[in-house]
Each structure stands twice: as C-alpha cells, then as structure tokens.
Amino acid sequence: MWDESWGGCLELLRDPFEADCKSVVPLANRAVIFETSEVSWHGFREIQPPDADVSRRSLAVYFYTREAPPRGAIPSHATFYCQRPLPSHMQAGYTVGEGDVRELQMLFARRDQYIKFLYHREMEFSETLSNILHSRSCRWGSRFAKLVKVLLPGRKYIGDPVFLDTD
C-alpha cells in the first residue's frame, strides 16, 4: 500500500496557480483516464518513500486522433510547466523545519532553473527574429510593399503592409 505522505500522488488541478487540487493516491491496479488538453493541468509532488525498497511505478499511455478537436484547439507548442506554489502550511507564525528548508530549496532551484530556461529561449527567439528581419527576402518584401503603396496610393488593403526600416 502507498502512503499519501510519501508524495507521488497524481494531482489534477483546475488552475495551475492555485494549490487546490484533486489528489489520486497511486495504488496498485488503479487507472486514471483523462483527456489532455490546454487546460488539463496535472502533476505530482516529490516522491519520498520511507526506504529504498519502496518505489512508485506508473505507466502513461497517450492516444492521438487524426484531427485536432475543434473546440479549444490551438497551434502546436511546447509543454507548459507551472512551478508549484509554496506549501499551504507555510503561513505567518509557522516554524520551518529541516524538511521544509529542503522543500523550499528545491522549489527555489526549480524556479531559478525555469527562469534560466526562459531566458535562453527568449534569446534564441530574439536571434531568430533578428535573422528574419535582416534577411534578403524580408528586405525585398519591405521594398516591394513600399513600391505598391507609392504606385497605388489611397487604396486600403486587407492586412495593410508593415514597413520595416532595413537600411
């Protein structure tokens, strides 16, 4: 039998920024089936079994459809990871113990690692955008759009051209 205090329970959340969740203890022969979508926030807390002989085992299976569902479908993207909030028992007047310090250190380390990840991703995005804006095809497209505007003044276009200063 798995003890809930060991962590590792599947948590289903309505909002990833609130601590309120439905917790499912990982018991032998238990199955949880749910649709993964843009709002099916789920995860689990750190696993801390009482000794090395105890382990949590799980199997995840994903089924895909040929067509994306019409409601709530958005373009393909990376997985969004939301960092856990502070544990609910961390309130004014609470005395922090060794276990709490370890948990806080882990939460801060995860936060710092995620900030670093976002920084590097933003730098890559900025470099890619800069390469596009300074590309030959973008410069030619911008010049062509300016020419069209000069040759056909006063006309309104769907998605009026955006002019880039590339010189």
N, CA and C atoms as an extended XYZ file, in Angstrom:
501
Properties=species:S:1:pos:R:3:atomname:S:1:resname:S:1:resid:I:1 pbc="F F F"
N         0.839       -1.193        0.000 N   MET     1
C         0.000        0.000        0.000 CA  MET     1
C         0.876        1.247        0.000 C   MET     1
N         0.438        2.240       -0.733 N   TRP     2
C         1.165        3.505       -0.830 CA  TRP     2
C         0.587        4.480        0.187 C   TRP     2
N         1.464        5.157        0.924 N   ASP     3
C         1.027        6.145        1.900 CA  ASP     3
C         1.078        7.528        1.247 C   ASP     3
N        -0.008        8.254        1.336 N   GLU     4
C        -0.116        9.572        0.711 CA  GLU     4
C         0.987       10.527        1.167 C   GLU     4
N         1.486       10.349        2.378 N   SER     5
C         2.527       11.239        2.907 CA  SER     5
C         3.863       11.059        2.180 C   SER     5
N         3.987        9.992        1.388 N   TRP     6
C         5.227        9.759        0.640 CA  TRP     6
C         5.296       10.594       -0.634 C   TRP     6
N         4.223       11.340       -0.948 N   GLY     7
C         4.190       12.132       -2.184 CA  GLY     7
C         3.853       11.244       -3.366 C   GLY     7
N         4.038       11.775       -4.566 N   GLY     8
C         3.825       10.987       -5.771 CA  GLY     8
C         2.373       10.782       -6.169 C   GLY     8
N         1.428       11.390       -5.452 N   CYS     9
C         0.018       11.260       -5.831 CA  CYS     9
C        -0.234       12.109       -7.081 C   CYS     9
N        -1.030       11.578       -8.003 N   LEU    10
C        -1.418       12.349       -9.180 CA  LEU    10
C        -2.308       13.492       -8.720 C   LEU    10
N        -1.984       14.697       -9.158 N   GLU    11
C        -2.781       15.860       -8.796 CA  GLU    11
C        -3.405       16.442      -10.043 C   GLU    11
N        -4.715       16.615      -10.024 N   LEU    12
C        -5.473       17.202      -11.122 CA  LEU    12
C        -5.929       18.590      -10.667 C   LEU    12
N        -5.535       19.611      -11.422 N   LEU    13
C        -5.801       20.991      -10.999 CA  LEU    13
C        -6.700       21.720      -11.993 C   LEU    13
N        -7.577       22.566      -11.480 N   ARG    14
C        -8.391       23.438      -12.342 CA  ARG    14
C        -7.556       24.624      -12.801 C   ARG    14
N        -6.691       25.103      -11.916 N   ASP    15
C        -5.872       26.284      -12.177 CA  ASP    15
C        -4.458       25.974      -11.674 C   ASP    15
N        -3.452       26.071      -12.539 N   PRO    16
C        -2.094       25.699      -12.103 CA  PRO    16
C        -1.481       26.660      -11.086 C   PRO    16
N        -2.109       27.811      -10.876 N   PHE    17
C        -1.549       28.796       -9.962 CA  PHE    17
C        -2.249       28.796       -8.606 C   PHE    17
N        -3.106       27.815       -8.384 N   GLU    18
C        -3.764       27.660       -7.095 CA  GLU    18
C        -3.428       26.285       -6.540 C   GLU    18
N        -3.351       26.179       -5.235 N   ALA    19
C        -2.949       24.919       -4.600 CA  ALA    19
C        -4.078       23.894       -4.573 C   ALA    19
N        -5.326       24.315       -4.741 N   ASP    20
C        -6.472       23.410       -4.667 CA  ASP    20
C        -6.422       22.396       -5.812 C   ASP    20
N        -6.497       21.103       -5.465 N   CYS    21
C        -6.434       20.070       -6.489 CA  CYS    21
C        -7.135       18.801       -6.015 C   CYS    21
N        -7.397       17.930       -6.954 N   LYS    22
C        -7.911       16.587       -6.659 CA  LYS    22
C        -6.697       15.676       -6.658 C   LYS    22
N        -6.476       14.958       -5.557 N   SER    23
C        -5.304       14.096       -5.414 CA  SER    23
C        -5.724       12.632       -5.534 C   SER    23
N        -4.966       11.871       -6.326 N   VAL    24
C        -5.246       10.450       -6.528 CA  VAL    24
C        -4.032        9.651       -6.064 C   VAL    24
N        -4.217        8.828       -5.039 N   VAL    25
C        -3.133        8.016       -4.485 CA  VAL    25
C        -2.772        6.911       -5.481 C   VAL    25
N        -1.473        6.687       -5.735 N   PRO    26
C        -1.050        5.660       -6.692 CA  PRO    26
C        -1.116        4.246       -6.092 C   PRO    26
N        -2.269        3.656       -6.157 N   LEU    27
C        -2.446        2.305       -5.637 CA  LEU    27
C        -2.279        1.288       -6.763 C   LEU    27
N        -1.904        0.077       -6.420 N   ALA    28
C        -1.726       -0.993       -7.413 CA  ALA    28
C        -3.039       -1.209       -8.161 C   ALA    28
N        -2.936       -1.391       -9.475 N   ASN    29
C        -4.073       -1.667      -10.365 CA  ASN    29
C        -5.072       -0.517      -10.463 C   ASN    29
N        -4.664        0.691      -10.140 N   ARG    30
C        -5.536        1.856      -10.284 CA  ARG    30
C        -5.237        2.517      -11.621 C   ARG    30
N        -6.297        2.919      -12.325 N   ALA    31
C        -6.145        3.623      -13.597 CA  ALA    31
C        -6.844        4.968      -13.504 C   ALA    31
N        -6.222        5.966      -14.077 N   VAL    32
C        -6.827        7.293      -14.176 CA  VAL    32
C        -6.811        7.653      -15.657 C   VAL    32
N        -7.972        7.963      -16.186 N   ILE    33
C        -8.078        8.297      -17.606 CA  ILE    33
C        -8.640        9.712      -17.716 C   ILE    33
N        -7.944       10.554      -18.465 N   PHE    34
C        -8.449       11.911      -18.692 CA  PHE    34
C        -7.900       12.424      -20.010 C   PHE    34
N        -8.630       13.381      -20.580 N   GLU    35
C        -8.220       13.987      -21.839 CA  GLU    35
C        -7.142       15.025      -21.552 C   GLU    35
N        -6.054       14.963      -22.277 N   THR    36
C        -5.043       16.008      -22.143 CA  THR    36
C        -5.386       17.106      -23.135 C   THR    36
N        -5.364       18.331      -22.635 N   SER    37
C        -5.718       19.485      -23.459 CA  SER    37
C        -4.938       20.688      -22.950 C   SER    37
N        -5.335       21.857      -23.424 N   GLU    38
C        -4.675       23.096      -22.998 CA  GLU    38
C        -4.963       23.424      -21.538 C   GLU    38
N        -5.953       22.775      -20.941 N   VAL    39
C        -6.337       23.104      -19.569 CA  VAL    39
C        -6.390       21.880      -18.659 C   VAL    39
N        -5.771       20.793      -19.050 N   SER    40
C        -5.776       19.596      -18.193 CA  SER    40
C        -4.502       19.571      -17.352 C   SER    40
N        -4.404       20.507      -16.437 N   TRP    41
C        -3.220       20.656      -15.596 CA  TRP    41
C        -3.113       19.474      -14.643 C   TRP    41
N        -1.947       18.858      -14.617 N   HIS    42
C        -1.741       17.700      -13.750 CA  HIS    42
C        -0.255       17.571      -13.419 C   HIS    42
N         0.025       16.839      -12.364 N   GLY    43
C         1.406       16.635      -11.945 CA  GLY    43
C         1.431       15.848      -10.654 C   GLY    43
N         2.588       15.812      -10.008 N   PHE    44
C         2.690       15.120       -8.719 CA  PHE    44
C         3.797       15.762       -7.894 C   PHE    44
N         3.658       15.644       -6.615 N   ARG    45
C         4.669       16.189       -5.696 CA  ARG    45
C         5.856       15.228       -5.607 C   ARG    45
N         6.942       15.731       -5.069 N   GLU    46
C         8.159       14.928       -4.929 CA  GLU    46
C         7.861       13.614       -4.200 C   GLU    46
N         8.469       12.556       -4.705 N   ILE    47
C         8.281       11.216       -4.134 CA  ILE    47
C         9.350       10.990       -3.070 C   ILE    47
N         8.909       10.681       -1.844 N   GLN    48
C         9.825       10.452       -0.730 CA  GLN    48
C         9.403        9.200        0.023 C   GLN    48
N         9.701        8.018       -0.532 N   PRO    49
C         9.322        6.788        0.173 CA  PRO    49
C        10.162        6.616        1.439 C   PRO    49
N         9.672        5.809        2.371 N   PRO    50
C        10.359        5.656        3.660 CA  PRO    50
C        11.715        4.967        3.543 C   PRO    50
N        11.889        4.099        2.544 N   ASP    51
C        13.189        3.441        2.363 CA  ASP    51
C        13.383        3.084        0.889 C   ASP    51
N        14.562        2.637        0.555 N   ALA    52
C        14.928        2.361       -0.836 CA  ALA    52
C        14.188        1.165       -1.430 C   ALA    52
N        13.582        0.318       -0.615 N   ASP    53
C        12.867       -0.851       -1.119 CA  ASP    53
C        11.480       -0.501       -1.663 C   ASP    53
N        11.011        0.695       -1.375 N   VAL    54
C         9.683        1.120       -1.819 CA  VAL    54
C         9.837        2.024       -3.036 C   VAL    54
N         9.043        1.766       -4.080 N   SER    55
C         9.108        2.615       -5.268 CA  SER    55
C         7.702        2.851       -5.812 C   SER    55
N         7.559        3.936       -6.522 N   ARG    56
C         6.299        4.265       -7.172 CA  ARG    56
C         6.457        3.952       -8.646 C   ARG    56
N         5.556        3.169       -9.178 N   ARG    57
C         5.612        2.818      -10.600 CA  ARG    57
C         4.349        3.323      -11.280 C   ARG    57
N         4.523        3.854      -12.480 N   SER    58
C         3.355        4.298      -13.228 CA  SER    58
C         3.599        4.074      -14.712 C   SER    58
N         2.522        3.986      -15.431 N   LEU    59
C         2.573        3.804      -16.875 CA  LEU    59
C         1.667        4.853      -17.487 C   LEU    59
N         2.186        5.641      -18.411 N   ALA    60
C         1.389        6.667      -19.091 CA  ALA    60
C         1.247        6.275      -20.550 C   ALA    60
N         0.033        6.303      -21.042 N   VAL    61
C        -0.255        5.977      -22.439 CA  VAL    61
C        -1.044        7.137      -23.029 C   VAL    61
N        -0.637        7.607      -24.205 N   TYR    62
C        -1.334        8.698      -24.881 CA  TYR    62
C        -1.902        8.178      -26.193 C   TYR    62
N        -3.145        8.513      -26.449 N   PHE    63
C        -3.779        8.176      -27.717 CA  PHE    63
C        -4.007        9.474      -28.482 C   PHE    63
N        -3.709        9.454      -29.767 N   TYR    64
C        -3.856       10.643      -30.601 CA  TYR    64
C        -4.937       10.410      -31.642 C   TYR    64
N        -5.589       11.502      -32.041 N   THR    65
C        -6.585       11.435      -33.102 CA  THR    65
C        -5.977       11.993      -34.377 C   THR    65
N        -6.574       11.637      -35.495 N   ARG    66
C        -6.078       12.182      -36.773 CA  ARG    66
C        -6.297       13.689      -36.851 C   ARG    66
N        -7.437       14.129      -36.366 N   GLU    67
C        -7.804       15.539      -36.421 CA  GLU    67
C        -7.796       16.120      -35.007 C   GLU    67
N        -7.371       17.371      -34.902 N   ALA    68
C        -7.425       18.055      -33.608 CA  ALA    68
C        -8.882       18.355      -33.278 C   ALA    68
N        -9.253       18.328      -32.013 N   PRO    69
C       -10.637       18.665      -31.668 CA  PRO    69
C       -10.931       20.114      -32.039 C   PRO    69
N       -12.145       20.388      -32.532 N   PRO    70
C       -12.456       21.748      -32.984 CA  PRO    70
C       -12.497       22.773      -31.854 C   PRO    70
N       -12.921       22.371      -30.673 N   ARG    71
C       -13.008       23.329      -29.571 CA  ARG    71
C       -11.695       23.363      -28.798 C   ARG    71
N       -11.236       24.549      -28.533 N   GLY    72
C       -10.065       24.707      -27.685 CA  GLY    72
C        -8.746       24.318      -28.323 C   GLY    72
N        -8.757       23.983      -29.605 N   ALA    73
C        -7.509       23.585      -30.255 CA  ALA    73
C        -6.683       24.827      -30.576 C   ALA    73
N        -5.405       24.764      -30.298 N   ILE    74
C        -4.505       25.860      -30.635 CA  ILE    74
C        -3.335       25.275      -31.404 C   ILE    74
N        -2.557       26.120      -32.052 N   PRO    75
C        -1.398       25.600      -32.788 CA  PRO    75
C        -0.451       24.823      -31.882 C   PRO    75
N         0.311       23.950      -32.480 N   SER    76
C         1.273       23.133      -31.747 CA  SER    76
C         2.246       24.027      -30.974 C   SER    76
N         2.646       23.581      -29.814 N   HIS    77
C         3.560       24.348      -28.977 CA  HIS    77
C         4.271       23.396      -28.027 C   HIS    77
N         5.188       23.946      -27.294 N   ALA    78
C         5.891       23.164      -26.281 CA  ALA    78
C         4.989       22.973      -25.067 C   ALA    78
N         5.350       22.054      -24.221 N   THR    79
C         4.605       21.836      -22.981 CA  THR    79
C         4.860       22.991      -22.022 C   THR    79
N         3.812       23.440      -21.352 N   PHE    80
C         3.942       24.494      -20.352 CA  PHE    80
C         4.112       23.852      -18.983 C   PHE    80
N         5.155       24.220      -18.289 N   TYR    81
C         5.377       23.734      -16.931 CA  TYR    81
C         5.140       24.887      -15.967 C   TYR    81
N         4.276       24.673      -15.003 N   CYS    82
C         3.996       25.685      -13.983 CA  CYS    82
C         4.658       25.246      -12.690 C   CYS    82
N         5.365       26.166      -12.080 N   GLN    83
C         6.041       25.847      -10.829 CA  GLN    83
C         5.028       25.792       -9.692 C   GLN    83
N         5.296       24.941       -8.744 N   ARG    84
C         4.386       24.770       -7.608 CA  ARG    84
C         4.401       25.998       -6.710 C   ARG    84
N         3.234       26.324       -6.135 N   PRO    85
C         3.208       27.405       -5.144 CA  PRO    85
C         3.826       26.915       -3.836 C   PRO    85
N         4.038       27.822       -2.924 N   LEU    86
C         4.523       27.420       -1.602 CA  LEU    86
C         3.501       26.491       -0.959 C   LEU    86
N         3.957       25.532       -0.177 N   PRO    87
C         3.017       24.639        0.514 CA  PRO    87
C         2.051       25.451        1.378 C   PRO    87
N         0.821       24.983        1.493 N   SER    88
C        -0.221       25.728        2.208 CA  SER    88
C         0.094       25.907        3.701 C   SER    88
N         0.913       25.018        4.273 N   HIS    89
C         1.227       25.162        5.702 CA  HIS    89
C         2.244       26.269        5.981 C   HIS    89
N         2.859       26.810        4.941 N   MET    90
C         3.830       27.897        5.123 CA  MET    90
C         3.066       29.205        5.308 C   MET    90
N         2.727       29.495        6.549 N   GLN    91
C         1.974       30.693        6.904 CA  GLN    91
C         2.746       31.460        7.972 C   GLN    91
N         2.365       32.701        8.179 N   ALA    92
C         2.990       33.517        9.227 CA  ALA    92
C         2.878       32.794       10.571 C   ALA    92
N         3.970       32.725       11.279 N   GLY    93
C         3.985       32.085       12.587 CA  GLY    93
C         4.398       30.623       12.546 C   GLY    93
N         4.454       30.024       11.368 N   TYR    94
C         4.848       28.615       11.243 CA  TYR    94
C         6.353       28.498       11.454 C   TYR    94
N         6.777       27.510       12.203 N   THR    95
C         8.202       27.263       12.422 CA  THR    95
C         8.693       26.305       11.342 C   THR    95
N         9.673       26.752       10.599 N   VAL    96
C        10.204       25.989        9.475 CA  VAL    96
C        11.160       24.916        9.988 C   VAL    96
N        10.942       23.672        9.574 N   GLY    97
C        11.806       22.561        9.956 CA  GLY    97
C        12.787       22.215        8.845 C   GLY    97
N        13.629       21.201        9.078 N   GLU    98
C        14.627       20.783        8.085 CA  GLU    98
C        13.973       20.337        6.777 C   GLU    98
N        12.894       19.577        6.870 N   GLY    99
C        12.187       19.121        5.673 CA  GLY    99
C        11.624       20.289        4.880 C   GLY    99
N        11.131       21.297        5.600 N   ASP   100
C        10.605       22.491        4.940 CA  ASP   100
C        11.715       23.231        4.200 C   ASP   100
N        12.878       23.324        4.844 N   VAL   101
C        14.017       24.010        4.218 CA  VAL   101
C        14.412       23.293        2.934 C   VAL   101
N        14.469       21.953        2.963 N   ARG   102
C        14.797       21.184        1.756 CA  ARG   102
C        13.762       21.439        0.657 C   ARG   102
N        12.486       21.450        1.041 N   GLU   103
C        11.435       21.685        0.048 CA  GLU   103
C        11.538       23.088       -0.545 C   GLU   103
N        11.796       24.084        0.300 N   LEU   104
C        11.947       25.456       -0.192 CA  LEU   104
C        13.166       25.571       -1.114 C   LEU   104
N        14.268       24.922       -0.738 N   GLN   105
C        15.452       24.951       -1.589 CA  GLN   105
C        15.151       24.330       -2.951 C   GLN   105
N        14.408       23.219       -2.952 N   MET   106
C        14.045       22.563       -4.205 CA  MET   106
C        13.137       23.468       -5.047 C   MET   106
N        12.140       24.111       -4.408 N   LEU   107
C        11.239       24.998       -5.144 CA  LEU   107
C        11.995       26.184       -5.741 C   LEU   107
N        12.905       26.766       -4.967 N   PHE   108
C        13.681       27.899       -5.480 CA  PHE   108
C        14.629       27.452       -6.600 C   PHE   108
N        15.227       26.275       -6.457 N   ALA   109
C        16.124       25.770       -7.504 CA  ALA   109
C        15.348       25.531       -8.804 C   ALA   109
N        14.149       24.956       -8.688 N   ARG   110
C        13.314       24.748       -9.883 CA  ARG   110
C        12.938       26.077      -10.526 C   ARG   110
N        12.553       27.039       -9.674 N   ARG   111
C        12.198       28.358      -10.201 CA  ARG   111
C        13.380       28.977      -10.939 C   ARG   111
N        14.561       28.929      -10.322 N   ASP   112
C        15.753       29.509      -10.940 CA  ASP   112
C        16.095       28.812      -12.250 C   ASP   112
N        15.961       27.485      -12.272 N   GLN   113
C        16.237       26.721      -13.489 CA  GLN   113
C        15.236       27.102      -14.585 C   GLN   113
N        13.990       27.300      -14.218 N   TYR   114
C        12.963       27.661      -15.196 CA  TYR   114
C        13.198       29.071      -15.739 C   TYR   114
N        13.602       29.999      -14.871 N   ILE   115
C        13.916       31.356      -15.326 CA  ILE   115
C        15.077       31.314      -16.318 C   ILE   115
N        16.078       30.508      -16.035 N   LYS   116
C        17.223       30.358      -16.942 CA  LYS   116
C        16.770       29.781      -18.280 C   LYS   116
N        15.906       28.774      -18.242 N   PHE   117
C        15.357       28.186      -19.467 CA  PHE   117
C        14.622       29.248      -20.285 C   PHE   117
N        13.764       30.036      -19.627 N   LEU   118
C        13.004       31.073      -20.333 CA  LEU   118
C        13.936       32.131      -20.919 C   LEU   118
N        14.990       32.474      -20.192 N   TYR   119
C        15.955       33.450      -20.693 CA  TYR   119
C        16.611       32.946      -21.978 C   TYR   119
N        17.081       31.701      -21.960 N   HIS   120
C        17.743       31.149      -23.147 CA  HIS   120
C        16.763       31.025      -24.317 C   HIS   120
N        15.529       30.643      -24.026 N   ARG   121
C        14.534       30.533      -25.098 CA  ARG   121
C        14.240       31.913      -25.690 C   ARG   121
N        14.153       32.924      -24.852 N   GLU   122
C        13.910       34.285      -25.335 CA  GLU   122
C        15.078       34.772      -26.192 C   GLU   122
N        16.299       34.451      -25.777 N   MET   123
C        17.472       34.845      -26.564 CA  MET   123
C        17.465       34.166      -27.928 C   MET   123
N        17.112       32.875      -27.972 N   GLU   124
C        17.022       32.160      -29.246 CA  GLU   124
C        15.933       32.764      -30.130 C   GLU   124
N        14.783       33.092      -29.531 N   PHE   125
C        13.688       33.698      -30.280 CA  PHE   125
C        14.114       35.050      -30.844 C   PHE   125
N        14.775       35.867      -30.032 N   SER   126
C        15.231       37.186      -30.479 CA  SER   126
C        16.218       37.067      -31.628 C   SER   126
N        17.121       36.103      -31.537 N   GLU   127
C        18.099       35.894      -32.609 CA  GLU   127
C        17.409       35.447      -33.895 C   GLU   127
N        16.446       34.534      -33.787 N   THR   128
C        15.714       34.062      -34.957 CA  THR   128
C        14.948       35.210      -35.605 C   THR   128
N        14.269       36.017      -34.798 N   LEU   129
C        13.512       37.150      -35.320 CA  LEU   129
C        14.446       38.152      -35.993 C   LEU   129
N        15.580       38.420      -35.374 N   SER   130
C        16.553       39.339      -35.964 CA  SER   130
C        17.049       38.810      -37.311 C   SER   130
N        17.318       37.508      -37.389 N   ASN   131
C        17.768       36.910      -38.654 CA  ASN   131
C        16.702       37.048      -39.742 C   ASN   131
N        15.446       36.880      -39.373 N   ILE   132
C        14.357       37.019      -40.351 CA  ILE   132
C        14.263       38.464      -40.823 C   ILE   132
N        14.266       39.407      -39.879 N   LEU   133
C        14.112       40.819      -40.231 CA  LEU   133
C        15.277       41.341      -41.072 C   LEU   133
N        16.456       40.747      -40.910 N   HIS   134
C        17.619       41.190      -41.677 CA  HIS   134
C        17.897       40.310      -42.898 C   HIS   134
N        16.976       39.416      -43.187 N   SER   135
C        17.175       38.538      -44.340 CA  SER   135
C        16.907       39.281      -45.651 C   SER   135
N        17.488       38.776      -46.701 N   ARG   136
C        17.311       39.372      -48.027 CA  ARG   136
C        15.834       39.370      -48.430 C   ARG   136
N        15.138       38.266      -48.197 N   SER   137
C        13.738       38.189      -48.620 CA  SER   137
C        12.862       39.177      -47.856 C   SER   137
N        13.145       39.412      -46.601 N   CYS   138
C        12.372       40.381      -45.826 CA  CYS   138
C        12.639       41.800      -46.339 C   CYS   138
N        13.897       42.108      -46.654 N   ARG   139
C        14.227       43.430      -47.200 CA  ARG   139
C        13.529       43.643      -48.532 C   ARG   139
N        13.552       42.635      -49.403 N   TRP   140
C        12.883       42.749      -50.704 CA  TRP   140
C        11.372       42.881      -50.521 C   TRP   140
N        10.800       42.127      -49.608 N   GLY   141
C         9.363       42.226      -49.362 CA  GLY   141
C         8.972       43.603      -48.867 C   GLY   141
N         9.772       44.172      -47.989 N   SER   142
C         9.501       45.506      -47.468 CA  SER   142
C         9.589       46.547      -48.580 C   SER   142
N        10.594       46.428      -49.438 N   ARG   143
C        10.737       47.367      -50.555 CA  ARG   143
C         9.568       47.236      -51.531 C   ARG   143
N         9.149       46.013      -51.801 N   PHE   144
C         8.021       45.783      -52.700 CA  PHE   144
C         6.748       46.400      -52.121 C   PHE   144
N         6.530       46.244      -50.831 N   ALA   145
C         5.347       46.812      -50.190 CA  ALA   145
C         5.354       48.334      -50.280 C   ALA   145
N         6.520       48.947      -50.085 N   LYS   146
C         6.628       50.402      -50.213 CA  LYS   146
C         6.308       50.841      -51.641 C   LYS   146
N         6.806       50.094      -52.626 N   LEU   147
C         6.559       50.405      -54.030 CA  LEU   147
C         5.065       50.315      -54.346 C   LEU   147
N         4.419       49.296      -53.877 N   VAL   148
C         2.977       49.141      -54.099 CA  VAL   148
C         2.237       50.330      -53.501 C   VAL   148
N         2.616       50.758      -52.330 N   LYS   149
C         1.962       51.884      -51.665 CA  LYS   149
C         2.163       53.174      -52.460 C   LYS   149
N         3.342       53.365      -53.088 N   VAL   150
C         3.622       54.563      -53.888 CA  VAL   150
C         2.846       54.505      -55.204 C   VAL   150
N         2.835       53.335      -55.844 N   LEU   151
C         2.177       53.195      -57.153 CA  LEU   151
C         0.651       53.201      -57.041 C   LEU   151
N         0.123       52.735      -55.940 N   LEU   152
C        -1.325       52.650      -55.754 CA  LEU   152
C        -1.731       53.379      -54.478 C   LEU   152
N        -1.550       54.726      -54.439 N   PRO   153
C        -1.834       55.463      -53.207 CA  PRO   153
C        -3.339       55.482      -52.901 C   PRO   153
N        -3.648       55.600      -51.648 N   GLY   154
C        -5.031       55.747      -51.229 CA  GLY   154
C        -5.831       54.466      -51.162 C   GLY   154
N        -5.290       53.365      -51.620 N   ARG   155
C        -6.026       52.102      -51.558 CA  ARG   155
C        -5.857       51.472      -50.185 C   ARG   155
N        -6.912       50.827      -49.741 N   LYS   156
C        -6.860       50.116      -48.474 CA  LYS   156
C        -6.700       48.629      -48.770 C   LYS   156
N        -5.858       47.989      -48.037 N   TYR   157
C        -5.583       46.577      -48.233 CA  TYR   157
C        -5.936       45.820      -46.969 C   TYR   157
N        -6.378       44.598      -47.168 N   ILE   158
C        -6.567       43.736      -46.008 CA  ILE   158
C        -5.178       43.414      -45.497 C   ILE   158
N        -4.943       43.688      -44.245 N   GLY   159
C        -3.606       43.456      -43.699 CA  GLY   159
C        -2.613       44.415      -44.308 C   GLY   159
N        -2.893       45.717      -44.205 N   ASP   160
C        -2.030       46.754      -44.760 CA  ASP   160
C        -0.567       46.425      -44.486 C   ASP   160
N         0.311       46.569      -45.482 N   PRO   161
C         1.709       46.157      -45.303 CA  PRO   161
C         2.387       46.878      -44.146 C   PRO   161
N         3.249       46.173      -43.491 N   VAL   162
C         4.063       46.738      -42.413 CA  VAL   162
C         5.431       47.045      -43.026 C   VAL   162
N         5.900       48.267      -42.839 N   PHE   163
C         7.185       48.654      -43.423 CA  PHE   163
C         8.275       48.577      -42.381 C   PHE   163
N         9.347       47.941      -42.765 N   LEU   164
C        10.477       47.775      -41.869 CA  LEU   164
C        11.613       48.660      -42.343 C   LEU   164
N        12.253       49.337      -41.459 N   ASP   165
C        13.444       50.099      -41.808 CA  ASP   165
C        14.617       49.139      -41.785 C   ASP   165
N        15.039       48.724      -42.956 N   THR   166
C        16.123       47.737      -43.030 CA  THR   166
C        17.413       48.355      -43.569 C   THR   166
N        17.367       49.635      -43.863 N   ASP   167
C        18.590       50.278      -44.389 CA  ASP   167
C        19.387       50.908      -43.287 C   ASP   167
